[in-house]
């Protein structure tokens, strides 16, 4: 098994509190508990000197858009051992396949091809995500992790919320990000004449408590979500989910589960996903 990993990301969760960052931090925590030495480093801080001093390490790149060009070229042209923990679509100029028919981009819209071809493995979040990456890159090194990693305290909170009674309302994520398409979800409720509640920016536990007090979660994002942690959290909280088919989570067989069944599966994945990654890159 790999003994030393350097995990590179543009940001970590103490800097940006996003789903990919939360997943990466928990991956690092679980892998360390397995006895692996993991060093996290922001991509903009990685240097050629560091690469030369750590030739015995395997690099995992979560995000790499802030890499210095000299570092990028050194990796592509050199012998650095690395894999990619893909959270979106950095092989595309626009980082979003939603605008292309069947999610297949023209060749002139592809990016970072040399980087992806050089990687030992490319780890994707869901069946939909992996199929889209494979369709565009046509590589044999693409793996579907079929889920994300949550910390134990979050899973315990989700389990607690899942057992509570719910109101006959729809929860809508009141996101300030236009691609999350809050307006379309609100319009849907108005046309259907169903009661809804907007859940805005709150601390994580408060957000889940408020989101999970209603029976249904409604989410119509404009762009493909490689997994979509929030819809998985809604299902773990025993909620129905109404979505528009561009969420990676809905392509997984386990999405039919909810409540404790799904929580127990995610507890298993918390261990099985890191183990699978370590076995693949060894």
C-alpha positions, -999 to 999 in steps of 0.1 A, spaced: 0 0 0 11 36 -7 28 50 24 32 87 14 6 109 -3 7 146 -11 -28 158 -16 -30 189 -38 -60 212 -40 -67 248 -49 -85 251 -16 -93 231 16 -124 234 37 -110 259 62 -105 282 31 -136 274 10 -165 255 26 -176 236 -5 -186 200 -10 -154 190 -28 -133 205 0 -153 188 27 -149 155 9 -112 159 4 -106 168 40 -124 137 52 -106 115 27 -73 128 42 -85 121 77 -96 86 70 -65 77 50 -43 90 78 -61 67 102 -52 39 79 -15 46 86 -7 66 55 14 98 57 -7 125 39 5 160 34 -20 186 21 -8 215 0 -25 243 -19 -18 240 -56 -4 276 -58 22 267 -32 35 236 -50 70 241 -66 93 222 -88 117 219 -59 90 202 -38 83 178 -67 120 169 -69 122 164 -32 92 141 -30 98 116 -58 89 87 -34 54 101 -29 22 96 -48 4 129 -56 -34 132 -56 -48 163 -73 -82 174 -61 -82 207 -80 -52 220 -99 -62 252 -117 -39 273 -95 -8 254 -104 22 274 -116 27 267 -153 63 255 -147 50 230 -121 23 219 -145 48 213 -173 72 195 -149 44 171 -140 33 165 -175 68 160 -189 84 144 -159 80 112 -138 58 125 -110 34 97 -99 -1 111 -95 -38 105 -98 -67 129 -101 -97 131 -77 -120 148 -101 -148 170 -87 -160 187 -119 -147 187 -155 -113 204 -157 -107 185 -190 -132 211 -206 -124 247 -212 -158 257 -197 -156 230 -170 -192 221 -177 -205 195 -203 -242 205 -199 -242 227 -230 -231 199 -253 -254 172 -269 -250 140 -249 -224 158 -228 -199 153 -256 -177 183 -262 -160 191 -296 -122 184 -295 -114 221 -295 -133 225 -262 -111 200 -244 -84 211 -220 -55 197 -199 -54 165 -220 -17 158 -213 -23 160 -176 -52 136 -176 -34 111 -199 -4 111 -176 -25 103 -145 -23 68 -130 -61 70 -123 -90 95 -126 -115 91 -98 -150 103 -104 -180 109 -81 -208 90 -98 -218 68 -128 -230 99 -147 -198 117 -139 -175 88 -149 -194 81 -181 -192 118 -191 -154 119 -184 -148 87 -203 -169 98 -232 -148 129 -237 -113 116 -228 -116 80 -240 -92 68 -213 -91 34 -195 -80 49 -162 -114 63 -151 -130 50 -120 -164 56 -104 -162 60 -67 -200 60 -65 -203 85 -37 -187 110 -14 -172 109 21 -190 125 51 -175 129 86 -190 108 114 -206 138 132 -224 149 100 -237 113 95 -249 112 131 -267 146 127 -283 134 95 -295 102 112 -310 122 140 -329 145 116 -341 115 95 -361 102 125 -380 134 131 -415 141 118 -417 164 88 -440 191 75 -460 188 43 -438 213 25 -411 215 -1 -376 227 9 -358 248 -17 -321 257 -13 -320 295 -15 -286 297 -31 -270 330 -43 -253 310 -71 -275 314 -102 -265 280 -116 -284 264 -86 -315 278 -102 -336 287 -71 -360 308 -92 -370 277 -113 -377 257 -82 -398 285 -68 -417 289 -101 -424 251 -101 -440 253 -66 -461 283 -76 -474 266 -107 -482 234 -88 -496 255 -59 -477 236 -33 -463 251 -1 -425 257 0 -398 271 22 -366 287 12 -335 276 31 -307 301 28 -271 304 39 -267 291 74 -241 272 94 -240 236 82 -259 219 110 -286 246 111 -289 244 73 -295 206 75 -320 210 104 -341 235 85 -338 217 51 -348 184 67 -379 196 85 -400 193 53 -410 162 34 -395 170 0 -363 186 -14 -367 203 -48 -335 211 -69 -332 220 -106 -296 231 -112 -287 245 -146 -254 226 -149 -244 190 -143 -236 181 -106 -210 154 -105 -227 140 -74 -246 167 -55 -240 163 -17 -271 182 -7 -295 159 -25 -278 129 -10 -281 146 24 -318 152 17 -323 115 10 -303 106 41 -328 128 61 -356 107 48 -369 133 23 -383 128 -12 -363 144 -39 -375 161 -71 -347 169 -95 -341 174 -132 -318 145 -141 -284 164 -142 -273 152 -108 -248 124 -106 -263 110 -74 -295 101 -93 -276 79 -117 -266 56 -88 -286 25 -78 -283 34 -42 -302 67 -47 -335 47 -42 -324 43 -6 -331 69 20 -330 75 58 -309 50 79 -304 26 50 -286 53 30 -268 66 60 -254 31 68 -243 28 32 -224 61 34 -208 50 66 -195 20 47 -184 42 18 -165 64 42 -141 35 46 -145 17 12 -138 47 -10 -104 56 5 -95 19 5 -104 16 -32 -83 46 -41 -53 33 -22 -56 -1 -38 -58 15 -73 -28 37 -70 -5 13 -51 
